[in-house]
Amino acid sequence: MDTVADVAEQVNAKFDSWCLDSDVRRNLYKFFEDNKDTAPLDACCAFVLADDIQSMYRRVREHVKQQASYRMEDLELQNLFDNVKRRLNKELYRKNPQCMKLTEYTPYQYYAPSEWGVEVYVNGNEVEQY
């Protein structure tokens, strides 16, 4: 928690509100990009805080204000690691769409669920889904 709080301080994050504002979140993402090769732990802390993985903002806010509540569950490091890994993998694929394999399905036939979503085209034009 101290390391995450130190990273937050470097980007001028305040823990006065219930959530991070968009400017601080942008600064945390920039900090992540700038430091991922030179200070990977600090960069990871910025990423976790910016994405609020495992309610990290609430945890750090309570830690900084020394108000750990009865709701403060133990932080399972393996779960945190798994969540960060999953989120980073998604980001890598989003930033490198050439890695994705396009799969076409026959209309009116079953297609597998995907967390990446499905694009639907009618007469060559993508249609909005609800």
N, C-alpha and C positions, 0 to 999 in steps of 0.2 A: 504494500500500500504506500509505503514511503517513496519508493521509486516512481510509482505512477503519479503521486502528488508532486514530486520534483519535476517530472516531465510536464505536468499541467502548469506548474509555476513558470516554466521556461516559455510557454506560449501564452502567458497571462490569463490562464483559465481561473475564473473565480467560482467558488462553490456557494454562491448566494441564492441561486434559484434552484428549481427542481430539475432542470435539464441544461445541457450545454447549448449556447446559442450558435447559430450557423457560422459566424465568423471564427469562433474558437474551434469549432469542428473542422473548418477549412484549414486553420493553422495547425491542428493536430495531424491532419492528413499530409500537409506539406512537411511537417517535422518528420513524419514517418518516411516519406519519399527521400528526404535529404539525409536521413541517418540510418537507413536500413542496412547499408553496407559497412558503415563505420561504427555504429552503436546499435546493434540489433536488439538488445534488450530494451533500451530506451525507445526505439522505434516501435517495437511490439507493444509497449505500454501505451504509446500514443495511439496506435491503431485500436487497441482494446477499448480505450477510453472514448475515442471518436465514434466507434460503432456501438458503444455501450454493451459490449459483450458481457454476459452474465451480470448485468446491472452494475457494471463497474463504476459508473458515475455516482450512483447512490452509495456504494461501498466506500469509495474514496472520500466523498463528501462527509459521510459519517465519521470516517477515520480522521480527516483533517479537523473537523469540528469536535472531535472526541465525544461523539454522541452515538456510539455503537448501540443500536437498539436491540431489543429482544428478537426482532425479525432477522437480524444479521446472521444468516446461515454461514457455515464454514465454506471457504472457497476451496473447491476440489480442483487442484492443479491439473489433474489429468483431463477433467471436463473442460477447463479453461483452454488447455492446449488443443484439445480436439475441436473446440468451437473456433479458435483462432485459425487453426489449419484449414478447416472447412471454409471459413470466410475468405482467407487469403487465396485459396484455390479458386473460389468463385471470381474474385477480383482479377486473378491472372487470366482466366478464361474470358472475362468481359473485355479486358484490355487487349487480348490477342484472339479475336474471333476466327482467325484462320486456323486455329487449333480445333475448332468445333467441326463435327461431321454433320452435314445436312442430310436429313432423312426425309423422304417423301412417303406419304401414306395415301392409300386409295380412299376416295370419298366414301362416306357411310360405313367404313370399316373401323374396327377398334384400333386405337393407337395407344401406346404405353404412356402413362403419366410421366411428366418431366418437370423438374424444378426450373428448367430453363425456359419453359413456356413453349407455346406452339403458335406459329404464324399461319393464319388461314388466308388463302388467296381464292378469289372468285374472278374468273376471266382475266387472270394475270395481275389483279389488283388486290393488295392486302386489305382485308376488312377488319373493322374494329370488333373486338369480342367483349362480351359483357359477363 
